[in-house]
Amino acid sequence: MLNTLQCAISVACLNIVLFVRAKQIRVKGKILKLGNCVETVAVLQDKIKNGTSLQVMPKLYYSPTSPPCRSVLLLAKIINVQFDLKTINIFDHEHLKPAFVALNPQHCIPTLCDKNLVLWESRAILTYLVSAYAKDDTLYPKDVRIRALIDQRLHFDLGTLSHRMVEYFYPTIKLGAPLDETKRAKLEEALRWLDSFMKGRTWQATDHFTLADLALCVTVSQIEAFGWNLNAYTKIKPWLKLCKEYLEPHGYDEINEHGSEVLANYFMSRLKH
């Protein structure tokens, strides 16, 4: 493969593009496409010159302020996966550009591109990355009962807790709308449920940190950053502290703390208007 690319690049100008699909190479346009991941010929020239591997790393379309995106970034740190990161600015409607919509018709982030797989919805990405790249199953155990609990918590996060967080806070973020007390009560209910789930437990699904803890930690820490007082939740608060301690060596401050603060500050600025 390397010799083929070297020969192709040596006789081509930067306007030549190589499309690599499976094990076939075709000359067609201006960019090299490996599966669904894109690299310019200039990038390939640099890799060949520097002796860098031509294996394409997974590409992640994301926003640093998005809680679901941050959960994927944290997992990547834990299992030592490197991404080719592509920032998508939702407020500038970059997710609606034709090229991105062609990749992901639902035009949401995070979106993962790994070889010929295009995957969106952060919790699906989390389970895929562990299955594909983690050295063991600690974060997503194969034990069917433990995995069932993890899946239940992930679905609860997506369909209830995170959903109600978005319904309560995001109209203010997007539109400057006043907060709705009915929606606040729904979020309060979801937090009480989560607190009750943890009766007799230190972690969400088993005796150690798993994907369930990761996804819910990012959601709850964002709610906390928005100014929500967690003191009433006797199980959530100590659990969240443990999660932060576990994630601290894996870029928690840089990835999650910073991102949640940026989003919370923007929320506060919109709330004042």
C-alpha positions in Angstrom: 0.0 0.0 0.0 2.8 2.4 0.9 4.7 1.8 -2.3 1.6 2.2 -4.3 0.8 5.6 -2.7 4.4 6.8 -3.0 4.3 6.0 -6.8 1.0 7.7 -7.2 2.0 10.8 -5.3 5.3 11.0 -7.1 3.6 11.3 -10.5 0.7 13.3 -9.4 0.2 16.9 -8.5 -1.9 18.1 -5.6 -5.0 18.0 -7.7 -5.0 14.2 -7.9 -7.0 12.3 -5.4 -6.9 8.7 -4.4 -10.1 7.0 -3.3 -9.3 3.9 -1.3 -12.2 1.5 -0.8 -11.5 -1.9 0.6 -8.1 -2.7 -1.0 -8.6 -0.9 -4.3 -7.1 2.4 -5.3 -8.7 4.7 -7.9 -7.6 8.2 -9.1 -10.5 10.6 -9.1 -10.3 14.0 -7.4 -8.6 16.2 -4.9 -8.6 14.3 -1.7 -7.6 10.9 -0.5 -10.5 9.1 1.0 -9.8 6.0 3.2 -13.1 4.4 3.8 -15.1 7.5 4.8 -12.2 9.4 6.3 -10.6 12.2 4.2 -7.0 13.3 3.9 -5.4 15.6 1.4 -2.5 14.4 -0.8 -0.3 17.0 0.9 -1.0 15.3 4.3 0.0 12.0 2.8 3.2 13.4 1.4 4.2 14.6 4.8 3.4 11.2 6.3 5.5 9.4 3.8 8.4 12.0 4.2 8.3 11.6 8.0 7.8 7.8 7.9 4.4 8.1 9.7 2.0 5.2 9.5 -0.7 5.7 6.8 -3.3 4.0 9.0 -6.2 6.4 9.3 -7.3 7.2 12.8 -11.0 7.5 13.6 -12.4 10.8 12.8 -14.7 12.6 15.3 -17.0 15.5 14.4 -17.7 17.2 17.6 -18.1 20.4 19.6 -16.1 20.9 22.9 -19.1 22.3 24.7 -21.4 19.4 23.9 -21.8 17.0 26.8 -22.3 13.9 24.6 -19.1 14.9 22.7 -17.2 15.3 25.9 -18.1 11.8 27.1 -16.6 10.4 23.9 -13.5 12.4 24.3 -13.0 11.3 27.9 -13.5 7.6 26.8 -10.8 8.1 24.1 -8.4 9.2 26.8 -9.2 6.3 29.0 -8.7 3.6 26.3 -5.9 5.5 24.5 -7.7 6.1 21.2 -6.6 9.1 19.1 -9.1 10.9 17.0 -8.8 13.1 13.9 -10.9 15.9 15.4 -13.2 18.0 13.3 -15.0 20.8 15.1 -18.6 21.5 14.2 -20.0 24.9 15.2 -23.7 24.3 15.8 -24.5 28.0 16.3 -23.0 28.7 12.9 -25.1 25.9 11.4 -22.0 24.0 10.2 -23.9 20.8 11.0 -26.4 21.7 8.2 -23.8 21.9 5.5 -24.5 19.5 2.6 -21.2 17.6 3.1 -22.0 16.8 6.7 -25.6 16.0 6.1 -24.5 13.6 3.4 -22.3 11.9 6.1 -25.0 12.0 8.8 -28.6 12.7 7.6 -29.6 13.4 11.2 -26.9 16.1 11.2 -26.1 15.7 14.9 -22.9 15.5 16.9 -20.9 13.6 17.9 -20.5 11.7 14.7 -17.7 9.1 14.4 -16.1 8.0 11.1 -14.1 4.8 11.5 -13.0 3.2 8.2 -16.3 2.4 6.5 -18.5 2.9 9.6 -20.3 6.2 10.2 -21.9 6.2 13.6 -23.7 8.9 15.6 -25.4 9.0 19.1 -22.7 9.3 21.8 -23.8 6.2 23.8 -23.7 4.0 20.7 -20.2 5.5 20.0 -19.1 4.7 23.6 -20.1 1.1 23.4 -18.6 0.7 19.9 -15.2 2.2 20.9 -14.9 -0.1 24.0 -15.8 -3.1 21.9 -13.4 -2.2 19.1 -10.5 -0.6 20.9 -10.4 -1.3 24.7 -7.8 -3.8 25.9 -10.5 -5.4 28.1 -14.2 -5.2 28.9 -13.9 -3.4 32.3 -15.8 -0.4 31.1 -18.5 -2.5 29.4 -18.4 -6.0 30.9 -19.6 -8.9 28.9 -21.5 -10.3 31.9 -25.1 -10.0 30.6 -26.6 -8.7 33.8 -24.0 -6.0 34.3 -24.2 -5.0 30.7 -28.0 -4.9 30.9 -27.7 -2.4 33.8 -25.2 -0.3 31.9 -27.5 -0.2 28.9 -30.4 0.7 31.1 -28.5 3.7 32.6 -27.3 4.8 29.1 -30.9 4.7 27.9 -32.1 6.6 31.0 -29.4 9.2 30.4 -30.4 9.6 26.7 -34.2 9.4 27.0 -34.8 11.0 30.4 -32.0 12.8 32.3 -30.1 14.4 29.4 -33.4 15.0 27.5 -34.9 16.8 30.4 -31.7 18.8 31.0 -31.9 20.0 27.4 -35.6 20.8 27.6 -35.1 22.9 30.7 -31.8 24.8 29.9 -31.5 24.9 26.1 -34.4 27.2 25.2 -32.5 29.8 27.2 -29.2 29.0 25.5 -30.7 29.0 22.0 -33.4 31.6 22.2 -32.8 33.5 25.4 -36.2 32.2 26.7 -37.1 32.3 30.4 -36.8 29.1 32.4 -39.9 27.0 32.6 -40.8 25.8 36.1 -42.8 22.8 34.8 -39.7 21.6 33.0 -37.6 22.3 36.1 -39.9 19.9 38.0 -39.4 17.2 35.4 -35.6 17.5 35.6 -35.9 17.4 39.4 -37.9 14.2 39.1 -35.3 12.6 36.9 -32.5 13.5 39.3 -34.5 11.9 42.2 -34.9 8.8 40.2 -31.2 8.6 39.5 -30.5 9.1 43.2 -32.9 6.2 44.0 -31.2 4.0 41.5 -28.0 4.2 43.6 -29.4 2.9 46.8 -26.9 0.5 48.1 -24.5 1.2 45.3 -21.2 3.1 44.9 -21.2 3.0 41.1 -24.1 2.8 38.6 -23.9 -0.8 37.4 -21.3 -2.8 39.3 -18.4 -2.5 41.7 -16.3 -0.2 39.5 -16.5 2.7 37.0 -18.2 1.8 33.7 -19.7 3.5 30.7 -22.8 4.1 32.7 -20.9 6.2 35.1 -19.1 8.1 32.4 -22.2 9.1 30.4 -24.2 10.1 33.5 -21.3 11.9 35.1 -21.0 14.2 32.1 -24.7 15.0 32.2 -24.9 15.5 35.9 -21.7 17.6 36.0 -23.2 19.9 33.3 -26.4 20.3 35.3 -24.2 21.2 38.3 -22.3 23.7 36.2 -25.6 25.3 35.2 -26.0 26.2 38.9 -28.2 23.3 40.1 -27.6 22.5 43.8 -27.0 18.8 44.2 -26.9 18.8 48.0 -30.4 17.2 48.2 -29.2 14.1 46.4 -27.4 12.0 49.0 -26.3 9.3 46.6 -25.5 11.4 43.5 -23.2 13.9 45.1 -20.6 11.4 46.5 -20.9 9.3 43.4 -20.1 12.4 41.2 -17.1 13.1 43.3 -15.8 9.6 42.8 -16.4 9.9 39.0 -14.4 13.2 38.9 -11.6 11.6 40.8 -11.5 8.6 38.4 -11.6 10.8 35.3 -9.1 13.4 36.6 -6.0 11.5 35.1 -7.8 11.2 31.8 -8.3 14.9 31.1 -11.4 15.7 33.1 -10.5 19.3 33.7 -9.4 20.0 30.2 -12.2 18.2 28.5 -15.3 18.2 30.7 -14.7 20.9 33.4 -13.7 23.5 30.8 -16.4 22.5 28.3 -19.2 22.6 30.9 -18.1 25.9 32.3 -18.0 27.5 28.8 -21.6 26.3 28.1 -22.7 27.3 31.6 -21.3 30.8 31.2 -23.1 31.2 27.9 -26.3 30.0 29.5 -25.9 32.6 32.3 -25.2 35.4 29.8 -28.4 34.5 27.9 -30.4 34.2 31.1 -29.6 37.9 32.0 -31.0 39.3 28.8 
